[in-house]
Amino acid sequence: MIGKKLFDRLKKFDPELCKLLKLSLDRQMSSLSLISTDSAASPLSQYLKGSVLGNDYIGHNSIEHYSRVEQLTIKRTCEIFKSEHAIVRLGNIIAASRVVLQALANPGDKILSFNLRKKEYCTGSQMQYDFVKFALDPETFKLNFDKLRYLAVRHRPKLIICSPVHYPHNIDYKKLRAIADEVQANVWVDLGQNAGLIVAGKMDSPVPYADVVTFEASNSLHGPQSGIILSREKFAAPLEQKIIDTGHVSLKKNVLAALAITLREITCDEYLDYVDQVITNARALEDGLKQSGIETFCSPTENHLVLARLDQDGKIVSEKLEQAGLLVSPEILMTSNDQISYPILRLSSLDPTTRSLNAEDMFTVGMTLGEFLKSRQDSNAIESVRMIIQEMVENLPLFSDEWLPEAEIVQERDPELMMKAMIYGM
């Protein structure tokens, strides 16, 4: 039973659930997200995730036996990222992070972490570590490797974590490696939403220098929300064993297949074009904000990120913008001085680019957002933003055809038909 018959039966059998699906679709279609984790999966990936491969049982009680789908996915991951070893069987980045923490550090160990990243995943008596922060220089808003070396020599960490989710620049991973070697620390780099830009050669890869690299296959890669661990071969066995010991396994063949096709897609010219547009759009968004009088940190951006400075409560701003159909993420930008931090909007060009917006559109979004931040932010200002955003997204797909490799596919724009596609994978 496929297609319309299946959808009609589902609609009659569980109208309450169908209503929730409709609400989700309406929200995605009628709003524009500048949140870095919001980016639609590729239709090919979605199709395989909803395929009959989900019926196949896959066991993970041994590190010596993999399904053919998993073997293919591992092979592609290692080839694309030039890694000695890859683990692709984890459900999300949280699981991947906890596995890495427990495999590379013992309770009580010192961990030197950029912006204290990954500390949020440390819960329970088995994950009590001594975290020490390193962050951006408060004057230059760049990483100061001399200060980082000072902290490393002073604290002698077991592990150095670099997760540049608030840093729109390249990082000198060779210097990071040299500092780690001096104090005999391991290096773990989490790519955040930069994995796709690294694959496309637009940002430097940490793989040659890090002991472990993690990232999620969604957002910039357009794959399923699974967590990936890359590592040197010497860390393969302890990482794999820790997965078994902690029970952090959740992927079935359908999700692995969705990941495998994602890894195939990101080697195509269409994906390289997508990444080029992501960077172009981020710079246009940044220019629009500046033109409207909003200060941005770490400019000019070198990736998908734009950090807009706020002089107000970011949570309140984001709630008002959500009413207007513009989704943003309020954050705090830390510095190496514990007394100096800044409220920001952490903005990304990933999802707008996925939906086919161009640089001119993103400049308009930047201007619109900036003018709203400068306004009284009353109901009139919210309505003004809403009208601009609605006109901009009215006919946009969730995933533009132009990013599909060698495909002449025209997606349906009708909301009800798109909902059906979400349900049964058309």
TORKOL-4160 file (C-alpha; in steps of 0.2 Angstrom, whole numbers, padded with zeros to 4 digits, m for minus):
426
<pt num="1" X="0000" Y="0000" Z="0000"/>
<pt num="2" X="0009" Y="0016" Z="m0006"/>
<pt num="3" X="0005" Y="0034" Z="m0011"/>
<pt num="4" X="m0012" Y="0041" Z="m0009"/>
<pt num="5" X="m0020" Y="0026" Z="m0002"/>
<pt num="6" X="m0008" Y="0025" Z="0012"/>
<pt num="7" X="m0010" Y="0043" Z="0016"/>
<pt num="8" X="m0029" Y="0043" Z="0015"/>
<pt num="9" X="m0029" Y="0028" Z="0027"/>
<pt num="10" X="m0017" Y="0037" Z="0039"/>
<pt num="11" X="m0028" Y="0052" Z="0039"/>
<pt num="12" X="m0044" Y="0043" Z="0043"/>
<pt num="13" X="m0035" Y="0032" Z="0056"/>
<pt num="14" X="m0026" Y="0045" Z="0065"/>
<pt num="15" X="m0032" Y="0063" Z="0061"/>
<pt num="16" X="m0024" Y="0070" Z="0077"/>
<pt num="17" X="m0007" Y="0064" Z="0071"/>
<pt num="18" X="m0010" Y="0071" Z="0053"/>
<pt num="19" X="m0015" Y="0088" Z="0061"/>
<pt num="20" X="0002" Y="0088" Z="0069"/>
<pt num="21" X="0011" Y="0084" Z="0053"/>
<pt num="22" X="0001" Y="0098" Z="0044"/>
<pt num="23" X="0006" Y="0111" Z="0058"/>
<pt num="24" X="0024" Y="0106" Z="0056"/>
<pt num="25" X="0023" Y="0108" Z="0037"/>
<pt num="26" X="0014" Y="0124" Z="0038"/>
<pt num="27" X="0027" Y="0131" Z="0050"/>
<pt num="28" X="0041" Y="0126" Z="0039"/>
<pt num="29" X="0034" Y="0132" Z="0023"/>
<pt num="30" X="0028" Y="0149" Z="0030"/>
<pt num="31" X="0044" Y="0154" Z="0040"/>
<pt num="32" X="0062" Y="0157" Z="0036"/>
<pt num="33" X="0075" Y="0150" Z="0048"/>
<pt num="34" X="0092" Y="0157" Z="0051"/>
<pt num="35" X="0095" Y="0143" Z="0064"/>
<pt num="36" X="0110" Y="0133" Z="0059"/>
<pt num="37" X="0103" Y="0116" Z="0064"/>
<pt num="38" X="0087" Y="0120" Z="0053"/>
<pt num="39" X="0090" Y="0113" Z="0035"/>
<pt num="40" X="0080" Y="0101" Z="0026"/>
<pt num="41" X="0086" Y="0084" Z="0022"/>
<pt num="42" X="0089" Y="0079" Z="0004"/>
<pt num="43" X="0074" Y="0071" Z="m0004"/>
<pt num="44" X="0085" Y="0056" Z="m0009"/>
<pt num="45" X="0090" Y="0054" Z="0009"/>
<pt num="46" X="0072" Y="0056" Z="0015"/>
<pt num="47" X="0066" Y="0043" Z="0003"/>
<pt num="48" X="0079" Y="0030" Z="0009"/>
<pt num="49" X="0075" Y="0034" Z="0027"/>
<pt num="50" X="0057" Y="0029" Z="0024"/>
<pt num="51" X="0061" Y="0014" Z="0014"/>
<pt num="52" X="0058" Y="m0005" Z="0017"/>
<pt num="53" X="0076" Y="m0005" Z="0024"/>
<pt num="54" X="0069" Y="0000" Z="0040"/>
<pt num="55" X="0061" Y="m0017" Z="0042"/>
<pt num="56" X="0078" Y="m0026" Z="0042"/>
<pt num="57" X="0085" Y="m0030" Z="0060"/>
<pt num="58" X="0103" Y="m0024" Z="0063"/>
<pt num="59" X="0113" Y="m0030" Z="0078"/>
<pt num="60" X="0127" Y="m0020" Z="0086"/>
<pt num="61" X="0133" Y="m0031" Z="0099"/>
<pt num="62" X="0150" Y="m0034" Z="0091"/>
<pt num="63" X="0163" Y="m0023" Z="0083"/>
<pt num="64" X="0168" Y="m0036" Z="0071"/>
<pt num="65" X="0152" Y="m0038" Z="0061"/>
<pt num="66" X="0144" Y="m0024" Z="0051"/>
<pt num="67" X="0129" Y="m0025" Z="0038"/>
<pt num="68" X="0134" Y="m0022" Z="0020"/>
<pt num="69" X="0125" Y="m0005" Z="0021"/>
<pt num="70" X="0135" Y="0000" Z="0036"/>
<pt num="71" X="0151" Y="m0006" Z="0028"/>
<pt num="72" X="0147" Y="0005" Z="0012"/>
<pt num="73" X="0143" Y="0020" Z="0023"/>
<pt num="74" X="0160" Y="0018" Z="0033"/>
<pt num="75" X="0170" Y="0016" Z="0017"/>
<pt num="76" X="0162" Y="0032" Z="0010"/>
<pt num="77" X="0165" Y="0042" Z="0026"/>
<pt num="78" X="0183" Y="0037" Z="0027"/>
<pt num="79" X="0186" Y="0041" Z="0009"/>
<pt num="80" X="0177" Y="0058" Z="0009"/>
<pt num="81" X="0185" Y="0064" Z="0025"/>
<pt num="82" X="0202" Y="0055" Z="0023"/>
<pt num="83" X="0200" Y="0047" Z="0040"/>
<pt num="84" X="0208" Y="0031" Z="0046"/>
<pt num="85" X="0192" Y="0025" Z="0055"/>
<pt num="86" X="0174" Y="0030" Z="0055"/>
<pt num="87" X="0159" Y="0026" Z="0066"/>
<pt num="88" X="0142" Y="0029" Z="0058"/>
<pt num="89" X="0130" Y="0019" Z="0070"/>
<pt num="90" X="0126" Y="0033" Z="0082"/>
<pt num="91" X="0109" Y="0042" Z="0083"/>
<pt num="92" X="0114" Y="0060" Z="0086"/>
<pt num="93" X="0129" Y="0071" Z="0091"/>
<pt num="94" X="0124" Y="0070" Z="0109"/>
<pt num="95" X="0127" Y="0051" Z="0109"/>
<pt num="96" X="0143" Y="0053" Z="0099"/>
<pt num="97" X="0150" Y="0066" Z="0111"/>
<pt num="98" X="0146" Y="0056" Z="0126"/>
<pt num="99" X="0155" Y="0041" Z="0118"/>
<pt num="100" X="0170" Y="0051" Z="0114"/>
<pt num="101" X="0171" Y="0059" Z="0132"/>
<pt num="102" X="0171" Y="0042" Z="0140"/>
<pt num="103" X="0183" Y="0034" Z="0128"/>
<pt num="104" X="0196" Y="0048" Z="0129"/>
<pt num="105" X="0195" Y="0054" Z="0147"/>
<pt num="106" X="0192" Y="0047" Z="0164"/>
<pt num="107" X="0182" Y="0055" Z="0178"/>
<pt num="108" X="0192" Y="0069" Z="0186"/>
<pt num="109" X="0203" Y="0072" Z="0171"/>
<pt num="110" X="0206" Y="0090" Z="0166"/>
<pt num="111" X="0198" Y="0095" Z="0149"/>
<pt num="112" X="0202" Y="0111" Z="0140"/>
<pt num="113" X="0187" Y="0116" Z="0130"/>
<pt num="114" X="0183" Y="0130" Z="0118"/>
<pt num="115" X="0169" Y="0140" Z="0126"/>
<pt num="116" X="0167" Y="0125" Z="0138"/>
<pt num="117" X="0159" Y="0115" Z="0124"/>
<pt num="118" X="0153" Y="0097" Z="0127"/>
<pt num="119" X="0152" Y="0101" Z="0146"/>
<pt num="120" X="0133" Y="0101" Z="0143"/>
<pt num="121" X="0133" Y="0083" Z="0139"/>
<pt num="122" X="0142" Y="0078" Z="0156"/>
<pt num="123" X="0129" Y="0071" Z="0167"/>
<pt num="124" X="0130" Y="0057" Z="0180"/>
<pt num="125" X="0143" Y="0051" Z="0191"/>
<pt num="126" X="0153" Y="0043" Z="0177"/>
<pt num="127" X="0155" Y="0059" Z="0168"/>
<pt num="128" X="0163" Y="0071" Z="0181"/>
<pt num="129" X="0177" Y="0080" Z="0172"/>
<pt num="130" X="0187" Y="0096" Z="0177"/>
<pt num="131" X="0183" Y="0108" Z="0163"/>
<pt num="132" X="0194" Y="0123" Z="0159"/>
<pt num="133" X="0188" Y="0136" Z="0147"/>
<pt num="134" X="0198" Y="0144" Z="0132"/>
<pt num="135" X="0189" Y="0157" Z="0121"/>
<pt num="136" X="0191" Y="0172" Z="0110"/>
<pt num="137" X="0202" Y="0186" Z="0114"/>
<pt num="138" X="0191" Y="0200" Z="0120"/>
<pt num="139" X="0200" Y="0213" Z="0110"/>
<pt num="140" X="0203" Y="0204" Z="0093"/>
<pt num="141" X="0189" Y="0192" Z="0094"/>
<pt num="142" X="0200" Y="0179" Z="0087"/>
<pt num="143" X="0209" Y="0163" Z="0095"/>
<pt num="144" X="0225" Y="0168" Z="0104"/>
<pt num="145" X="0236" Y="0152" Z="0103"/>
<pt num="146" X="0249" Y="0160" Z="0115"/>
<pt num="147" X="0235" Y="0161" Z="0128"/>
<pt num="148" X="0229" Y="0144" Z="0123"/>
<pt num="149" X="0247" Y="0137" Z="0125"/>
<pt num="150" X="0248" Y="0145" Z="0142"/>
<pt num="151" X="0232" Y="0137" Z="0148"/>
<pt num="152" X="0237" Y="0120" Z="0142"/>
<pt num="153" X="0255" Y="0121" Z="0150"/>
<pt num="154" X="0247" Y="0127" Z="0166"/>
<pt num="155" X="0233" Y="0114" Z="0167"/>
<pt num="156" X="0240" Y="0099" Z="0158"/>
<pt num="157" X="0224" Y="0093" Z="0151"/>
<pt num="158" X="0220" Y="0075" Z="0146"/>
<pt num="159" X="0209" Y="0082" Z="0132"/>
<pt num="160" X="0208" Y="0098" Z="0122"/>
<pt num="161" X="0191" Y="0101" Z="0114"/>
<pt num="162" X="0188" Y="0113" Z="0100"/>
<pt num="163" X="0170" Y="0115" Z="0094"/>
<pt num="164" X="0170" Y="0132" Z="0084"/>
<pt num="165" X="0151" Y="0133" Z="0083"/>
<pt num="166" X="0152" Y="0152" Z="0087"/>
<pt num="167" X="0167" Y="0156" Z="0076"/>
<pt num="168" X="0165" Y="0160" Z="0058"/>
<pt num="169" X="0183" Y="0158" Z="0054"/>
<pt num="170" X="0196" Y="0145" Z="0049"/>
<pt num="171" X="0206" Y="0138" Z="0064"/>
<pt num="172" X="0225" Y="0133" Z="0063"/>
<pt num="173" X="0223" Y="0115" Z="0068"/>
<pt num="174" X="0242" Y="0112" Z="0066"/>
<pt num="175" X="0245" Y="0125" Z="0080"/>
<pt num="176" X="0232" Y="0116" Z="0090"/>
<pt num="177" X="0240" Y="0099" Z="0087"/>
<pt num="178" X="0257" Y="0106" Z="0092"/>
<pt num="179" X="0251" Y="0113" Z="0109"/>
<pt num="180" X="0242" Y="0096" Z="0112"/>
<pt num="181" X="0258" Y="0087" Z="0109"/>
<pt num="182" X="0268" Y="0098" Z="0120"/>
<pt num="183" X="0257" Y="0093" Z="0135"/>
<pt num="184" X="0253" Y="0076" Z="0129"/>
<pt num="185" X="0234" Y="0079" Z="0127"/>
<pt num="186" X="0222" Y="0071" Z="0114"/>
<pt num="187" X="0213" Y="0083" Z="0102"/>
<pt num="188" X="0195" Y="0082" Z="0099"/>
<pt num="189" X="0187" Y="0093" Z="0086"/>
<pt num="190" X="0168" Y="0095" Z="0084"/>
<pt num="191" X="0164" Y="0102" Z="0067"/>
<pt num="192" X="0147" Y="0109" Z="0071"/>
<pt num="193" X="0138" Y="0114" Z="0055"/>
<pt num="194" X="0154" Y="0116" Z="0046"/>
<pt num="195" X="0156" Y="0098" Z="0040"/>
<pt num="196" X="0149" Y="0102" Z="0022"/>
<pt num="197" X="0161" Y="0117" Z="0020"/>
<pt num="198" X="0176" Y="0106" Z="0024"/>
<pt num="199" X="0170" Y="0093" Z="0012"/>
<pt num="200" X="0169" Y="0106" Z="m0002"/>
<pt num="201" X="0186" Y="0112" Z="0002"/>
<pt num="202" X="0180" Y="0129" Z="0008"/>
<pt num="203" X="0187" Y="0127" Z="0026"/>
<pt num="204" X="0202" Y="0118" Z="0033"/>
<pt num="205" X="0200" Y="0100" Z="0039"/>
<pt num="206" X="0205" Y="0096" Z="0056"/>
<pt num="207" X="0206" Y="0077" Z="0052"/>
<pt num="208" X="0225" Y="0077" Z="0049"/>
<pt num="209" X="0228" Y="0084" Z="0066"/>
<pt num="210" X="0215" Y="0079" Z="0078"/>
<pt num="211" X="0214" Y="0062" Z="0086"/>
<pt num="212" X="0195" Y="0062" Z="0085"/>
<pt num="213" X="0182" Y="0072" Z="0075"/>
<pt num="214" X="0164" Y="0073" Z="0077"/>
<pt num="215" X="0149" Y="0080" Z="0067"/>
<pt num="216" X="0131" Y="0077" Z="0063"/>
<pt num="217" X="0125" Y="0072" Z="0046"/>
<pt num="218" X="0110" Y="0084" Z="0046"/>
<pt num="219" X="0110" Y="0103" Z="0043"/>
<pt num="220" X="0125" Y="0107" Z="0031"/>
<pt num="221" X="0126" Y="0089" Z="0024"/>
<pt num="222" X="0107" Y="0087" Z="0021"/>
<pt num="223" X="0107" Y="0070" Z="0029"/>
<pt num="224" X="0098" Y="0061" Z="0043"/>
<pt num="225" X="0101" Y="0067" Z="0061"/>
<pt num="226" X="0115" Y="0054" Z="0065"/>
<pt num="227" X="0131" Y="0057" Z="0074"/>
<pt num="228" X="0148" Y="0053" Z="0065"/>
<pt num="229" X="0164" Y="0049" Z="0074"/>
<pt num="230" X="0181" Y="0050" Z="0064"/>
<pt num="231" X="0197" Y="0044" Z="0073"/>
<pt num="232" X="0214" Y="0039" Z="0071"/>
<pt num="233" X="0216" Y="0020" Z="0070"/>
<pt num="234" X="0223" Y="0018" Z="0088"/>
<pt num="235" X="0207" Y="0025" Z="0095"/>
<pt num="236" X="0195" Y="0014" Z="0085"/>
<pt num="237" X="0194" Y="m0001" Z="0097"/>
<pt num="238" X="0191" Y="0010" Z="0113"/>
<pt num="239" X="0178" Y="0020" Z="0104"/>
<pt num="240" X="0169" Y="0005" Z="0097"/>
<pt num="241" X="0169" Y="m0004" Z="0114"/>
<pt num="242" X="0163" Y="0011" Z="0123"/>
<pt num="243" X="0148" Y="0012" Z="0111"/>
<pt num="244" X="0144" Y="m0006" Z="0116"/>
<pt num="245" X="0147" Y="m0003" Z="0134"/>
<pt num="246" X="0135" Y="0012" Z="0135"/>
<pt num="247" X="0122" Y="0005" Z="0123"/>
<pt num="248" X="0123" Y="0021" Z="0112"/>
<pt num="249" X="0117" Y="0012" Z="0096"/>
<pt num="250" X="0101" Y="0016" Z="0087"/>
<pt num="251" X="0103" Y="0016" Z="0068"/>
<pt num="252" X="0095" Y="0004" Z="0057"/>
<pt num="253" X="0098" Y="0000" Z="0039"/>
<pt num="254" X="0086" Y="0013" Z="0032"/>
<pt num="255" X="0095" Y="0027" Z="0042"/>
<pt num="256" X="0112" Y="0021" Z="0037"/>
<pt num="257" X="0106" Y="0020" Z="0018"/>
<pt num="258" X="0100" Y="0038" Z="0020"/>
<pt num="259" X="0117" Y="0043" Z="0027"/>
<pt num="260" X="0126" Y="0033" Z="0013"/>
<pt num="261" X="0117" Y="0043" Z="m0001"/>
<pt num="262" X="0120" Y="0059" Z="0008"/>
<pt num="263" X="0139" Y="0055" Z="0007"/>
<pt num="264" X="0137" Y="0052" Z="m0012"/>
<pt num="265" X="0127" Y="0068" Z="m0015"/>
<pt num="266" X="0140" Y="0079" Z="m0006"/>
<pt num="267" X="0154" Y="0073" Z="m0019"/>
<pt num="268" X="0143" Y="0080" Z="m0033"/>
<pt num="269" X="0145" Y="0097" Z="m0042"/>
<pt num="270" X="0128" Y="0103" Z="m0036"/>
<pt num="271" X="0133" Y="0101" Z="m0018"/>
<pt num="272" X="0149" Y="0111" Z="m0022"/>
<pt num="273" X="0138" Y="0125" Z="m0029"/>
<pt num="274" X="0127" Y="0124" Z="m0014"/>
<pt num="275" X="0142" Y="0127" Z="m0002"/>
<pt num="276" X="0148" Y="0142" Z="m0013"/>
<pt num="277" X="0131" Y="0149" Z="m0012"/>
<pt num="278" X="0130" Y="0147" Z="0007"/>
<pt num="279" X="0146" Y="0157" Z="0009"/>
<pt num="280" X="0140" Y="0170" Z="m0003"/>
<pt num="281" X="0123" Y="0171" Z="0006"/>
<pt num="282" X="0131" Y="0173" Z="0023"/>
<pt num="283" X="0142" Y="0187" Z="0018"/>
<pt num="284" X="0126" Y="0196" Z="0010"/>
<pt num="285" X="0117" Y="0193" Z="0026"/>
<pt num="286" X="0131" Y="0201" Z="0036"/>
<pt num="287" X="0132" Y="0216" Z="0024"/>
<pt num="288" X="0113" Y="0219" Z="0026"/>
<pt num="289" X="0115" Y="0219" Z="0045"/>
<pt num="290" X="0129" Y="0231" Z="0044"/>
<pt num="291" X="0120" Y="0242" Z="0032"/>
<pt num="292" X="0106" Y="0244" Z="0044"/>
<pt num="293" X="0118" Y="0249" Z="0058"/>
<pt num="294" X="0120" Y="0232" Z="0067"/>
<pt num="295" X="0137" Y="0227" Z="0073"/>
<pt num="296" X="0143" Y="0210" Z="0069"/>
<pt num="297" X="0157" Y="0200" Z="0077"/>
<pt num="298" X="0172" Y="0191" Z="0069"/>
<pt num="299" X="0168" Y="0200" Z="0052"/>
<pt num="300" X="0169" Y="0196" Z="0038"/>
<pt num="301" X="0163" Y="0178" Z="0040"/>
<pt num="302" X="0172" Y="0164" Z="0031"/>
<pt num="303" X="0158" Y="0151" Z="0033"/>
<pt num="304" X="0139" Y="0150" Z="0035"/>
<pt num="305" X="0139" Y="0160" Z="0052"/>
<pt num="306" X="0135" Y="0178" Z="0056"/>
<pt num="307" X="0136" Y="0184" Z="0074"/>
<pt num="308" X="0125" Y="0199" Z="0076"/>
<pt num="309" X="0127" Y="0209" Z="0092"/>
<pt num="310" X="0112" Y="0213" Z="0103"/>
<pt num="311" X="0110" Y="0226" Z="0116"/>
<pt num="312" X="0094" Y="0218" Z="0123"/>
<pt num="313" X="0087" Y="0201" Z="0129"/>
<pt num="314" X="0089" Y="0189" Z="0115"/>
<pt num="315" X="0076" Y="0177" Z="0120"/>
<pt num="316" X="0063" Y="0191" Z="0119"/>
<pt num="317" X="0069" Y="0196" Z="0102"/>
<pt num="318" X="0068" Y="0179" Z="0095"/>
<pt num="319" X="0050" Y="0176" Z="0102"/>
<pt num="320" X="0045" Y="0192" Z="0093"/>
<pt num="321" X="0053" Y="0187" Z="0077"/>
<pt num="322" X="0046" Y="0170" Z="0078"/>
<pt num="323" X="0029" Y="0179" Z="0077"/>
<pt num="324" X="0034" Y="0187" Z="0061"/>
<pt num="325" X="0040" Y="0170" Z="0053"/>
<pt num="326" X="0059" Y="0173" Z="0055"/>
<pt num="327" X="0068" Y="0160" Z="0066"/>
<pt num="328" X="0084" Y="0165" Z="0075"/>
<pt num="329" X="0095" Y="0158" Z="0089"/>
<pt num="330" X="0100" Y="0169" Z="0104"/>
<pt num="331" X="0116" Y="0165" Z="0111"/>
<pt num="332" X="0130" Y="0172" Z="0122"/>
<pt num="333" X="0147" Y="0175" Z="0114"/>
<pt num="334" X="0161" Y="0171" Z="0127"/>
<pt num="335" X="0178" Y="0178" Z="0128"/>
<pt num="336" X="0194" Y="0173" Z="0138"/>
<pt num="337" X="0189" Y="0186" Z="0151"/>
<pt num="338" X="0176" Y="0179" Z="0162"/>
<pt num="339" X="0169" Y="0197" Z="0165"/>
<pt num="340" X="0166" Y="0200" Z="0146"/>
<pt num="341" X="0153" Y="0192" Z="0136"/>
<pt num="342" X="0140" Y="0198" Z="0123"/>
<pt num="343" X="0122" Y="0193" Z="0119"/>
<pt num="344" X="0121" Y="0189" Z="0101"/>
<pt num="345" X="0110" Y="0181" Z="0087"/>
<pt num="346" X="0119" Y="0166" Z="0080"/>
<pt num="347" X="0113" Y="0167" Z="0062"/>
<pt num="348" X="0116" Y="0154" Z="0048"/>
<pt num="349" X="0113" Y="0155" Z="0029"/>
<pt num="350" X="0112" Y="0136" Z="0028"/>
<pt num="351" X="0093" Y="0134" Z="0027"/>
<pt num="352" X="0089" Y="0149" Z="0016"/>
<pt num="353" X="0101" Y="0143" Z="0004"/>
<pt num="354" X="0094" Y="0125" Z="0004"/>
<pt num="355" X="0077" Y="0134" Z="0000"/>
<pt num="356" X="0085" Y="0143" Z="m0015"/>
<pt num="357" X="0087" Y="0161" Z="m0008"/>
<pt num="358" X="0101" Y="0171" Z="m0016"/>
<pt num="359" X="0113" Y="0185" Z="m0011"/>
<pt num="360" X="0101" Y="0198" Z="m0015"/>
<pt num="361" X="0087" Y="0190" Z="m0004"/>
<pt num="362" X="0099" Y="0188" Z="0010"/>
<pt num="363" X="0104" Y="0206" Z="0010"/>
<pt num="364" X="0086" Y="0210" Z="0011"/>
<pt num="365" X="0084" Y="0198" Z="0026"/>
<pt num="366" X="0099" Y="0206" Z="0034"/>
<pt num="367" X="0092" Y="0224" Z="0032"/>
<pt num="368" X="0075" Y="0218" Z="0038"/>
<pt num="369" X="0082" Y="0210" Z="0053"/>
<pt num="370" X="0093" Y="0225" Z="0057"/>
<pt num="371" X="0079" Y="0237" Z="0055"/>
<pt num="372" X="0068" Y="0227" Z="0067"/>
<pt num="373" X="0082" Y="0227" Z="0080"/>
<pt num="374" X="0084" Y="0245" Z="0079"/>
<pt num="375" X="0065" Y="0248" Z="0080"/>
<pt num="376" X="0053" Y="0249" Z="0094"/>
<pt num="377" X="0049" Y="0230" Z="0090"/>
<pt num="378" X="0030" Y="0233" Z="0093"/>
<pt num="379" X="0016" Y="0225" Z="0084"/>
<pt num="380" X="0018" Y="0236" Z="0068"/>
<pt num="381" X="0037" Y="0232" Z="0067"/>
<pt num="382" X="0033" Y="0213" Z="0069"/>
<pt num="383" X="0019" Y="0214" Z="0055"/>
<pt num="384" X="0032" Y="0223" Z="0044"/>
<pt num="385" X="0044" Y="0209" Z="0045"/>
<pt num="386" X="0030" Y="0196" Z="0043"/>
<pt num="387" X="0025" Y="0204" Z="0027"/>
<pt num="388" X="0042" Y="0204" Z="0020"/>
<pt num="389" X="0046" Y="0186" Z="0025"/>
<pt num="390" X="0029" Y="0179" Z="0019"/>
<pt num="391" X="0032" Y="0187" Z="0002"/>
<pt num="392" X="0049" Y="0180" Z="0001"/>
<pt num="393" X="0045" Y="0162" Z="0006"/>
<pt num="394" X="0028" Y="0160" Z="m0002"/>
<pt num="395" X="0033" Y="0149" Z="m0016"/>
<pt num="396" X="0049" Y="0142" Z="m0009"/>
<pt num="397" X="0052" Y="0123" Z="m0008"/>
<pt num="398" X="0060" Y="0116" Z="0008"/>
<pt num="399" X="0074" Y="0108" Z="m0003"/>
<pt num="400" X="0078" Y="0117" Z="m0020"/>
<pt num="401" X="0078" Y="0106" Z="m0035"/>
<pt num="402" X="0095" Y="0115" Z="m0040"/>
<pt num="403" X="0104" Y="0105" Z="m0027"/>
<pt num="404" X="0099" Y="0088" Z="m0032"/>
<pt num="405" X="0112" Y="0079" Z="m0042"/>
<pt num="406" X="0108" Y="0076" Z="m0060"/>
<pt num="407" X="0090" Y="0076" Z="m0057"/>
<pt num="408" X="0076" Y="0084" Z="m0067"/>
<pt num="409" X="0063" Y="0084" Z="m0053"/>
<pt num="410" X="0050" Y="0097" Z="m0050"/>
<pt num="411" X="0044" Y="0097" Z="m0032"/>
<pt num="412" X="0026" Y="0100" Z="m0029"/>
<pt num="413" X="0022" Y="0117" Z="m0020"/>
<pt num="414" X="0005" Y="0112" Z="m0015"/>
<pt num="415" X="0006" Y="0111" Z="0005"/>
<pt num="416" X="m0006" Y="0096" Z="0006"/>
<pt num="417" X="0004" Y="0086" Z="m0007"/>
<pt num="418" X="0020" Y="0091" Z="0001"/>
<pt num="419" X="0014" Y="0084" Z="0017"/>
<pt num="420" X="0010" Y="0068" Z="0009"/>
<pt num="421" X="0028" Y="0067" Z="0002"/>
<pt num="422" X="0034" Y="0069" Z="0020"/>
<pt num="423" X="0024" Y="0055" Z="0026"/>
<pt num="424" X="0027" Y="0041" Z="0013"/>
<pt num="425" X="0043" Y="0047" Z="0004"/>
<pt num="426" X="0037" Y="0053" Z="m0013"/>
